[in-house]
Amino acid sequence: MKKVYEVEDLDCAHCASKIEEAIGKIDGVNSASVSYIMQKMTLDIDDDRFDEVLKAVVKVSKKIEPDMEIKIK
């Protein structure tokens, strides 16, 4: 399932790149894109494990950019 999320307080393009790389290594993530300019994160995650994998994405993102918020509805 592919979803796009708004992010807040992503400080730089380098951090976006580090987050994108780290998320891409999570089991269940098919693809990930993090845009500093657009302040958006696009995730393609296995449908059957979506909630579990999304929690891991948030956790990894917070380790790299503690102030960043992913707007999950």
PDB file with one MODEL, atoms N, CA, C and O in Angstrom:
MODEL        1
ATOM      1  N   MET A   1       0.850  -1.166   0.000  1.00  0.00           N
ATOM      2  CA  MET A   1       0.000   0.000   0.000  1.00  0.00           C
ATOM      3  C   MET A   1       0.899   1.234   0.000  1.00  0.00           C
ATOM      4  O   MET A   1       1.810   1.359   0.818  1.00  0.00           O
ATOM      5  N   LYS A   2       0.624   2.130  -0.926  1.00  0.00           N
ATOM      6  CA  LYS A   2       1.412   3.350  -1.049  1.00  0.00           C
ATOM      7  C   LYS A   2       0.644   4.510  -0.429  1.00  0.00           C
ATOM      8  O   LYS A   2      -0.524   4.738  -0.744  1.00  0.00           O
ATOM      9  N   LYS A   3       1.325   5.247   0.468  1.00  0.00           N
ATOM     10  CA  LYS A   3       0.706   6.409   1.107  1.00  0.00           C
ATOM     11  C   LYS A   3       1.703   7.551   1.172  1.00  0.00           C
ATOM     12  O   LYS A   3       2.916   7.344   1.218  1.00  0.00           O
ATOM     13  N   VAL A   4       1.160   8.767   1.173  1.00  0.00           N
ATOM     14  CA  VAL A   4       1.976   9.972   1.284  1.00  0.00           C
ATOM     15  C   VAL A   4       1.611  10.675   2.589  1.00  0.00           C
ATOM     16  O   VAL A   4       0.435  10.872   2.897  1.00  0.00           O
ATOM     17  N   TYR A   5       2.630  11.045   3.342  1.00  0.00           N
ATOM     18  CA  TYR A   5       2.438  11.723   4.619  1.00  0.00           C
ATOM     19  C   TYR A   5       3.154  13.068   4.608  1.00  0.00           C
ATOM     20  O   TYR A   5       4.247  13.194   4.056  1.00  0.00           O
ATOM     21  N   GLU A   6       2.531  14.069   5.220  1.00  0.00           N
ATOM     22  CA  GLU A   6       3.198  15.347   5.432  1.00  0.00           C
ATOM     23  C   GLU A   6       4.103  15.198   6.639  1.00  0.00           C
ATOM     24  O   GLU A   6       3.787  14.470   7.580  1.00  0.00           O
ATOM     25  N   VAL A   7       5.233  15.892   6.606  1.00  0.00           N
ATOM     26  CA  VAL A   7       6.136  15.911   7.754  1.00  0.00           C
ATOM     27  C   VAL A   7       6.368  17.364   8.164  1.00  0.00           C
ATOM     28  O   VAL A   7       6.304  18.276   7.340  1.00  0.00           O
ATOM     29  N   GLU A   8       6.635  17.553   9.437  1.00  0.00           N
ATOM     30  CA  GLU A   8       6.933  18.885   9.957  1.00  0.00           C
ATOM     31  C   GLU A   8       8.283  18.853  10.653  1.00  0.00           C
ATOM     32  O   GLU A   8       8.668  17.846  11.247  1.00  0.00           O
ATOM     33  N   ASP A   9       8.993  19.964  10.572  1.00  0.00           N
ATOM     34  CA  ASP A   9      10.270  20.159  11.264  1.00  0.00           C
ATOM     35  C   ASP A   9      11.376  19.233  10.785  1.00  0.00           C
ATOM     36  O   ASP A   9      12.249  18.847  11.562  1.00  0.00           O
ATOM     37  N   LEU A  10      11.340  18.880   9.514  1.00  0.00           N
ATOM     38  CA  LEU A  10      12.458  18.175   8.891  1.00  0.00           C
ATOM     39  C   LEU A  10      13.471  19.255   8.527  1.00  0.00           C
ATOM     40  O   LEU A  10      13.186  20.114   7.692  1.00  0.00           O
ATOM     41  N   ASP A  11      14.658  19.220   9.148  1.00  0.00           N
ATOM     42  CA  ASP A  11      15.572  20.357   9.107  1.00  0.00           C
ATOM     43  C   ASP A  11      16.427  20.500   7.851  1.00  0.00           C
ATOM     44  O   ASP A  11      16.773  21.619   7.470  1.00  0.00           O
ATOM     45  N   CYS A  12      16.770  19.402   7.208  1.00  0.00           N
ATOM     46  CA  CYS A  12      17.679  19.549   6.063  1.00  0.00           C
ATOM     47  C   CYS A  12      17.560  18.364   5.099  1.00  0.00           C
ATOM     48  O   CYS A  12      17.015  17.315   5.441  1.00  0.00           O
ATOM     49  N   ALA A  13      18.076  18.561   3.908  1.00  0.00           N
ATOM     50  CA  ALA A  13      18.036  17.524   2.876  1.00  0.00           C
ATOM     51  C   ALA A  13      18.902  16.329   3.266  1.00  0.00           C
ATOM     52  O   ALA A  13      18.581  15.190   2.928  1.00  0.00           O
ATOM     53  N   HIS A  14      19.991  16.586   3.972  1.00  0.00           N
ATOM     54  CA  HIS A  14      20.863  15.485   4.411  1.00  0.00           C
ATOM     55  C   HIS A  14      20.109  14.561   5.370  1.00  0.00           C
ATOM     56  O   HIS A  14      20.200  13.338   5.260  1.00  0.00           O
ATOM     57  N   CYS A  15      19.368  15.148   6.306  1.00  0.00           N
ATOM     58  CA  CYS A  15      18.572  14.346   7.244  1.00  0.00           C
ATOM     59  C   CYS A  15      17.500  13.556   6.488  1.00  0.00           C
ATOM     60  O   CYS A  15      17.255  12.390   6.795  1.00  0.00           O
ATOM     61  N   ALA A  16      16.869  14.183   5.514  1.00  0.00           N
ATOM     62  CA  ALA A  16      15.857  13.505   4.701  1.00  0.00           C
ATOM     63  C   ALA A  16      16.466  12.283   4.014  1.00  0.00           C
ATOM     64  O   ALA A  16      15.849  11.219   3.964  1.00  0.00           O
ATOM     65  N   SER A  17      17.669  12.443   3.491  1.00  0.00           N
ATOM     66  CA  SER A  17      18.357  11.347   2.812  1.00  0.00           C
ATOM     67  C   SER A  17      18.694  10.219   3.784  1.00  0.00           C
ATOM     68  O   SER A  17      18.539   9.045   3.448  1.00  0.00           O
ATOM     69  N   LYS A  18      19.155  10.566   4.988  1.00  0.00           N
ATOM     70  CA  LYS A  18      19.475   9.561   5.994  1.00  0.00           C
ATOM     71  C   LYS A  18      18.226   8.802   6.431  1.00  0.00           C
ATOM     72  O   LYS A  18      18.265   7.584   6.608  1.00  0.00           O
ATOM     73  N   ILE A  19      17.114   9.522   6.605  1.00  0.00           N
ATOM     74  CA  ILE A  19      15.856   8.884   6.992  1.00  0.00           C
ATOM     75  C   ILE A  19      15.382   7.946   5.892  1.00  0.00           C
ATOM     76  O   ILE A  19      14.982   6.813   6.160  1.00  0.00           O
ATOM     77  N   GLU A  20      15.429   8.425   4.652  1.00  0.00           N
ATOM     78  CA  GLU A  20      15.001   7.612   3.511  1.00  0.00           C
ATOM     79  C   GLU A  20      15.804   6.316   3.428  1.00  0.00           C
ATOM     80  O   GLU A  20      15.241   5.245   3.201  1.00  0.00           O
ATOM     81  N   GLU A  21      17.110   6.414   3.613  1.00  0.00           N
ATOM     82  CA  GLU A  21      17.974   5.236   3.553  1.00  0.00           C
ATOM     83  C   GLU A  21      17.645   4.266   4.685  1.00  0.00           C
ATOM     84  O   GLU A  21      17.554   3.060   4.455  1.00  0.00           O
ATOM     85  N   ALA A  22      17.465   4.777   5.905  1.00  0.00           N
ATOM     86  CA  ALA A  22      17.170   3.929   7.059  1.00  0.00           C
ATOM     87  C   ALA A  22      15.812   3.243   6.924  1.00  0.00           C
ATOM     88  O   ALA A  22      15.674   2.064   7.248  1.00  0.00           O
ATOM     89  N   ILE A  23      14.811   3.985   6.445  1.00  0.00           N
ATOM     90  CA  ILE A  23      13.475   3.416   6.267  1.00  0.00           C
ATOM     91  C   ILE A  23      13.499   2.312   5.211  1.00  0.00           C
ATOM     92  O   ILE A  23      12.822   1.293   5.348  1.00  0.00           O
ATOM     93  N   GLY A  24      14.283   2.526   4.162  1.00  0.00           N
ATOM     94  CA  GLY A  24      14.376   1.539   3.091  1.00  0.00           C
ATOM     95  C   GLY A  24      14.908   0.191   3.548  1.00  0.00           C
ATOM     96  O   GLY A  24      14.694  -0.818   2.876  1.00  0.00           O
ATOM     97  N   LYS A  25      15.606   0.160   4.695  1.00  0.00           N
ATOM     98  CA  LYS A  25      16.172  -1.077   5.218  1.00  0.00           C
ATOM     99  C   LYS A  25      15.197  -1.846   6.114  1.00  0.00           C
ATOM    100  O   LYS A  25      15.477  -2.981   6.499  1.00  0.00           O
ATOM    101  N   ILE A  26      14.061  -1.239   6.445  1.00  0.00           N
ATOM    102  CA  ILE A  26      13.080  -1.888   7.317  1.00  0.00           C
ATOM    103  C   ILE A  26      12.354  -2.978   6.538  1.00  0.00           C
ATOM    104  O   ILE A  26      11.879  -2.752   5.425  1.00  0.00           O
ATOM    105  N   ASP A  27      12.276  -4.160   7.137  1.00  0.00           N
ATOM    106  CA  ASP A  27      11.565  -5.276   6.519  1.00  0.00           C
ATOM    107  C   ASP A  27      10.086  -4.916   6.372  1.00  0.00           C
ATOM    108  O   ASP A  27       9.439  -4.527   7.345  1.00  0.00           O
ATOM    109  N   GLY A  28       9.562  -5.044   5.172  1.00  0.00           N
ATOM    110  CA  GLY A  28       8.167  -4.717   4.901  1.00  0.00           C
ATOM    111  C   GLY A  28       8.007  -3.426   4.122  1.00  0.00           C
ATOM    112  O   GLY A  28       6.928  -3.137   3.605  1.00  0.00           O
ATOM    113  N   VAL A  29       9.088  -2.639   4.034  1.00  0.00           N
ATOM    114  CA  VAL A  29       9.047  -1.404   3.240  1.00  0.00           C
ATOM    115  C   VAL A  29       9.512  -1.743   1.831  1.00  0.00           C
ATOM    116  O   VAL A  29      10.646  -2.176   1.625  1.00  0.00           O
ATOM    117  N   ASN A  30       8.625  -1.540   0.868  1.00  0.00           N
ATOM    118  CA  ASN A  30       8.968  -1.803  -0.529  1.00  0.00           C
ATOM    119  C   ASN A  30       9.743  -0.641  -1.135  1.00  0.00           C
ATOM    120  O   ASN A  30      10.677  -0.848  -1.910  1.00  0.00           O
ATOM    121  N   SER A  31       9.352   0.588  -0.779  1.00  0.00           N
ATOM    122  CA  SER A  31      10.076   1.774  -1.216  1.00  0.00           C
ATOM    123  C   SER A  31       9.734   2.931  -0.291  1.00  0.00           C
ATOM    124  O   SER A  31       8.680   2.955   0.345  1.00  0.00           O
ATOM    125  N   ALA A  32      10.658   3.895  -0.232  1.00  0.00           N
ATOM    126  CA  ALA A  32      10.462   5.075   0.611  1.00  0.00           C
ATOM    127  C   ALA A  32      11.115   6.267  -0.056  1.00  0.00           C
ATOM    128  O   ALA A  32      12.184   6.157  -0.656  1.00  0.00           O
ATOM    129  N   SER A  33      10.453   7.410   0.059  1.00  0.00           N
ATOM    130  CA  SER A  33      10.986   8.657  -0.467  1.00  0.00           C
ATOM    131  C   SER A  33      10.671   9.757   0.538  1.00  0.00           C
ATOM    132  O   SER A  33       9.528   9.905   0.968  1.00  0.00           O
ATOM    133  N   VAL A  34      11.697  10.533   0.912  1.00  0.00           N
ATOM    134  CA  VAL A  34      11.514  11.629   1.851  1.00  0.00           C
ATOM    135  C   VAL A  34      12.006  12.904   1.168  1.00  0.00           C
ATOM    136  O   VAL A  34      13.162  12.989   0.752  1.00  0.00           O
ATOM    137  N   SER A  35      11.124  13.889   1.059  1.00  0.00           N
ATOM    138  CA  SER A  35      11.453  15.142   0.384  1.00  0.00           C
ATOM    139  C   SER A  35      11.524  16.289   1.388  1.00  0.00           C
ATOM    140  O   SER A  35      10.522  16.652   2.004  1.00  0.00           O
ATOM    141  N   TYR A  36      12.718  16.851   1.542  1.00  0.00           N
ATOM    142  CA  TYR A  36      12.898  18.005   2.416  1.00  0.00           C
ATOM    143  C   TYR A  36      12.160  19.219   1.845  1.00  0.00           C
ATOM    144  O   TYR A  36      11.497  19.942   2.588  1.00  0.00           O
ATOM    145  N   ILE A  37      12.268  19.445   0.551  1.00  0.00           N
ATOM    146  CA  ILE A  37      11.645  20.601  -0.104  1.00  0.00           C
ATOM    147  C   ILE A  37      10.127  20.556   0.039  1.00  0.00           C
ATOM    148  O   ILE A  37       9.507  21.563   0.379  1.00  0.00           O
ATOM    149  N   MET A  38       9.530  19.408  -0.214  1.00  0.00           N
ATOM    150  CA  MET A  38       8.073  19.270  -0.170  1.00  0.00           C
ATOM    151  C   MET A  38       7.554  18.954   1.242  1.00  0.00           C
ATOM    152  O   MET A  38       6.353  19.032   1.503  1.00  0.00           O
ATOM    153  N   GLN A  39       8.474  18.598   2.144  1.00  0.00           N
ATOM    154  CA  GLN A  39       8.100  18.192   3.502  1.00  0.00           C
ATOM    155  C   GLN A  39       7.071  17.049   3.444  1.00  0.00           C
ATOM    156  O   GLN A  39       6.025  17.091   4.092  1.00  0.00           O
ATOM    157  N   LYS A  40       7.415  16.024   2.637  1.00  0.00           N
ATOM    158  CA  LYS A  40       6.544  14.866   2.452  1.00  0.00           C
ATOM    159  C   LYS A  40       7.356  13.578   2.495  1.00  0.00           C
ATOM    160  O   LYS A  40       8.540  13.545   2.160  1.00  0.00           O
ATOM    161  N   MET A  41       6.674  12.524   2.919  1.00  0.00           N
ATOM    162  CA  MET A  41       7.252  11.188   2.949  1.00  0.00           C
ATOM    163  C   MET A  41       6.296  10.264   2.207  1.00  0.00           C
ATOM    164  O   MET A  41       5.106  10.210   2.517  1.00  0.00           O
ATOM    165  N   THR A  42       6.820   9.541   1.231  1.00  0.00           N
ATOM    166  CA  THR A  42       6.023   8.585   0.473  1.00  0.00           C
ATOM    167  C   THR A  42       6.517   7.188   0.827  1.00  0.00           C
ATOM    168  O   THR A  42       7.702   6.880   0.703  1.00  0.00           O
ATOM    169  N   LEU A  43       5.590   6.359   1.267  1.00  0.00           N
ATOM    170  CA  LEU A  43       5.923   5.006   1.696  1.00  0.00           C
ATOM    171  C   LEU A  43       5.106   3.982   0.925  1.00  0.00           C
ATOM    172  O   LEU A  43       3.911   4.169   0.697  1.00  0.00           O
ATOM    173  N   ASP A  44       5.753   2.914   0.532  1.00  0.00           N
ATOM    174  CA  ASP A  44       5.071   1.753  -0.036  1.00  0.00           C
ATOM    175  C   ASP A  44       5.387   0.592   0.899  1.00  0.00           C
ATOM    176  O   ASP A  44       6.514   0.099   0.944  1.00  0.00           O
ATOM    177  N   ILE A  45       4.368   0.166   1.645  1.00  0.00           N
ATOM    178  CA  ILE A  45       4.531  -0.840   2.691  1.00  0.00           C
ATOM    179  C   ILE A  45       3.605  -2.019   2.404  1.00  0.00           C
ATOM    180  O   ILE A  45       2.500  -1.850   1.889  1.00  0.00           O
ATOM    181  N   ASP A  46       4.085  -3.226   2.751  1.00  0.00           N
ATOM    182  CA  ASP A  46       3.251  -4.428   2.608  1.00  0.00           C
ATOM    183  C   ASP A  46       1.916  -4.229   3.323  1.00  0.00           C
ATOM    184  O   ASP A  46       1.891  -3.819   4.483  1.00  0.00           O
ATOM    185  N   ASP A  47       0.818  -4.514   2.644  1.00  0.00           N
ATOM    186  CA  ASP A  47      -0.526  -4.310   3.206  1.00  0.00           C
ATOM    187  C   ASP A  47      -0.761  -5.083   4.500  1.00  0.00           C
ATOM    188  O   ASP A  47      -1.322  -4.537   5.450  1.00  0.00           O
ATOM    189  N   ASP A  48      -0.345  -6.325   4.548  1.00  0.00           N
ATOM    190  CA  ASP A  48      -0.655  -7.177   5.695  1.00  0.00           C
ATOM    191  C   ASP A  48       0.087  -6.797   6.972  1.00  0.00           C
ATOM    192  O   ASP A  48      -0.283  -7.253   8.055  1.00  0.00           O
ATOM    193  N   ARG A  49       1.123  -5.973   6.866  1.00  0.00           N
ATOM    194  CA  ARG A  49       1.914  -5.565   8.040  1.00  0.00           C
ATOM    195  C   ARG A  49       2.000  -4.047   8.155  1.00  0.00           C
ATOM    196  O   ARG A  49       2.904  -3.523   8.806  1.00  0.00           O
ATOM    197  N   PHE A  50       1.073  -3.349   7.532  1.00  0.00           N
ATOM    198  CA  PHE A  50       1.191  -1.899   7.406  1.00  0.00           C
ATOM    199  C   PHE A  50       1.377  -1.193   8.745  1.00  0.00           C
ATOM    200  O   PHE A  50       2.324  -0.421   8.898  1.00  0.00           O
ATOM    201  N   ASP A  51       0.503  -1.434   9.714  1.00  0.00           N
ATOM    202  CA  ASP A  51       0.562  -0.724  10.997  1.00  0.00           C
ATOM    203  C   ASP A  51       1.866  -1.005  11.746  1.00  0.00           C
ATOM    204  O   ASP A  51       2.482  -0.098  12.305  1.00  0.00           O
ATOM    205  N   GLU A  52       2.267  -2.254  11.747  1.00  0.00           N
ATOM    206  CA  GLU A  52       3.510  -2.657  12.419  1.00  0.00           C
ATOM    207  C   GLU A  52       4.723  -1.967  11.792  1.00  0.00           C
ATOM    208  O   GLU A  52       5.578  -1.440  12.504  1.00  0.00           O
ATOM    209  N   VAL A  53       4.792  -1.972  10.477  1.00  0.00           N
ATOM    210  CA  VAL A  53       5.921  -1.376   9.773  1.00  0.00           C
ATOM    211  C   VAL A  53       5.897   0.146   9.917  1.00  0.00           C
ATOM    212  O   VAL A  53       6.952   0.765  10.059  1.00  0.00           O
ATOM    213  N   LEU A  54       4.724   0.751   9.883  1.00  0.00           N
ATOM    214  CA  LEU A  54       4.620   2.203  10.043  1.00  0.00           C
ATOM    215  C   LEU A  54       5.163   2.640  11.404  1.00  0.00           C
ATOM    216  O   LEU A  54       5.818   3.679  11.498  1.00  0.00           O
ATOM    217  N   LYS A  55       4.904   1.870  12.450  1.00  0.00           N
ATOM    218  CA  LYS A  55       5.453   2.178  13.776  1.00  0.00           C
ATOM    219  C   LYS A  55       6.980   2.141  13.747  1.00  0.00           C
ATOM    220  O   LYS A  55       7.634   2.984  14.360  1.00  0.00           O
ATOM    221  N   ALA A  56       7.541   1.174  13.043  1.00  0.00           N
ATOM    222  CA  ALA A  56       9.001   1.082  12.917  1.00  0.00           C
ATOM    223  C   ALA A  56       9.551   2.271  12.143  1.00  0.00           C
ATOM    224  O   ALA A  56      10.625   2.778  12.468  1.00  0.00           O
ATOM    225  N   VAL A  57       8.828   2.720  11.126  1.00  0.00           N
ATOM    226  CA  VAL A  57       9.240   3.891  10.340  1.00  0.00           C
ATOM    227  C   VAL A  57       9.302   5.129  11.230  1.00  0.00           C
ATOM    228  O   VAL A  57      10.267   5.892  11.175  1.00  0.00           O
ATOM    229  N   VAL A  58       8.281   5.323  12.041  1.00  0.00           N
ATOM    230  CA  VAL A  58       8.246   6.477  12.951  1.00  0.00           C
ATOM    231  C   VAL A  58       9.412   6.413  13.937  1.00  0.00           C
ATOM    232  O   VAL A  58      10.077   7.418  14.187  1.00  0.00           O
ATOM    233  N   LYS A  59       9.652   5.232  14.490  1.00  0.00           N
ATOM    234  CA  LYS A  59      10.722   5.059  15.471  1.00  0.00           C
ATOM    235  C   LYS A  59      12.097   5.374  14.866  1.00  0.00           C
ATOM    236  O   LYS A  59      12.891   6.093  15.473  1.00  0.00           O
ATOM    237  N   VAL A  60      12.373   4.845  13.688  1.00  0.00           N
ATOM    238  CA  VAL A  60      13.655   5.082  13.015  1.00  0.00           C
ATOM    239  C   VAL A  60      13.803   6.551  12.661  1.00  0.00           C
ATOM    240  O   VAL A  60      14.882   7.122  12.818  1.00  0.00           O
ATOM    241  N   SER A  61      12.732   7.167  12.185  1.00  0.00           N
ATOM    242  CA  SER A  61      12.770   8.581  11.805  1.00  0.00           C
ATOM    243  C   SER A  61      13.092   9.460  13.007  1.00  0.00           C
ATOM    244  O   SER A  61      13.866  10.410  12.895  1.00  0.00           O
ATOM    245  N   LYS A  62      12.501   9.145  14.156  1.00  0.00           N
ATOM    246  CA  LYS A  62      12.728   9.919  15.384  1.00  0.00           C
ATOM    247  C   LYS A  62      14.168   9.812  15.873  1.00  0.00           C
ATOM    248  O   LYS A  62      14.694  10.757  16.459  1.00  0.00           O
ATOM    249  N   LYS A  63      14.807   8.672  15.636  1.00  0.00           N
ATOM    250  CA  LYS A  63      16.205   8.518  16.034  1.00  0.00           C
ATOM    251  C   LYS A  63      17.103   9.467  15.237  1.00  0.00           C
ATOM    252  O   LYS A  63      18.072  10.006  15.773  1.00  0.00           O
ATOM    253  N   ILE A  64      16.784   9.665  13.978  1.00  0.00           N
ATOM    254  CA  ILE A  64      17.606  10.507  13.113  1.00  0.00           C
ATOM    255  C   ILE A  64      17.243  11.975  13.268  1.00  0.00           C
ATOM    256  O   ILE A  64      18.126  12.831  13.331  1.00  0.00           O
ATOM    257  N   GLU A  65      15.961  12.270  13.328  1.00  0.00           N
ATOM    258  CA  GLU A  65      15.460  13.655  13.398  1.00  0.00           C
ATOM    259  C   GLU A  65      14.412  13.729  14.509  1.00  0.00           C
ATOM    260  O   GLU A  65      13.216  13.643  14.231  1.00  0.00           O
ATOM    261  N   PRO A  66      14.847  13.888  15.776  1.00  0.00           N
ATOM    262  CA  PRO A  66      13.921  13.821  16.921  1.00  0.00           C
ATOM    263  C   PRO A  66      12.768  14.827  16.879  1.00  0.00           C
ATOM    264  O   PRO A  66      11.694  14.544  17.410  1.00  0.00           O
ATOM    265  N   ASP A  67      12.965  15.984  16.265  1.00  0.00           N
ATOM    266  CA  ASP A  67      11.912  17.008  16.242  1.00  0.00           C
ATOM    267  C   ASP A  67      10.911  16.818  15.114  1.00  0.00           C
ATOM    268  O   ASP A  67       9.870  17.476  15.102  1.00  0.00           O
ATOM    269  N   MET A  68      11.203  15.931  14.165  1.00  0.00           N
ATOM    270  CA  MET A  68      10.320  15.743  13.021  1.00  0.00           C
ATOM    271  C   MET A  68       9.031  15.020  13.427  1.00  0.00           C
ATOM    272  O   MET A  68       9.055  14.067  14.205  1.00  0.00           O
ATOM    273  N   GLU A  69       7.921  15.492  12.889  1.00  0.00           N
ATOM    274  CA  GLU A  69       6.623  14.857  13.119  1.00  0.00           C
ATOM    275  C   GLU A  69       6.062  14.361  11.799  1.00  0.00           C
ATOM    276  O   GLU A  69       6.035  15.099  10.814  1.00  0.00           O
ATOM    277  N   ILE A  70       5.619  13.123  11.775  1.00  0.00           N
ATOM    278  CA  ILE A  70       4.954  12.557  10.593  1.00  0.00           C
ATOM    279  C   ILE A  70       3.450  12.678  10.854  1.00  0.00           C
ATOM    280  O   ILE A  70       2.943  12.146  11.842  1.00  0.00           O
ATOM    281  N   LYS A  71       2.746  13.373   9.974  1.00  0.00           N
ATOM    282  CA  LYS A  71       1.312  13.600  10.142  1.00  0.00           C
ATOM    283  C   LYS A  71       0.545  12.357   9.710  1.00  0.00           C
ATOM    284  O   LYS A  71       0.217  12.191   8.535  1.00  0.00           O
ATOM    285  N   ILE A  72       0.263  11.485  10.679  1.00  0.00           N
ATOM    286  CA  ILE A  72      -0.484  10.252  10.428  1.00  0.00           C
ATOM    287  C   ILE A  72      -1.920  10.506  10.834  1.00  0.00           C
ATOM    288  O   ILE A  72      -2.195  10.871  11.977  1.00  0.00           O
ATOM    289  N   LYS A  73      -2.835  10.312   9.898  1.00  0.00           N
ATOM    290  CA  LYS A  73      -4.261  10.590  10.158  1.00  0.00           C
ATOM    291  C   LYS A  73      -4.954   9.392  10.716  1.00  0.00           C
ATOM    292  O   LYS A  73      -6.152   9.445  10.993  1.00  0.00           O
TER     293      LYS A  73
ENDMDL
END
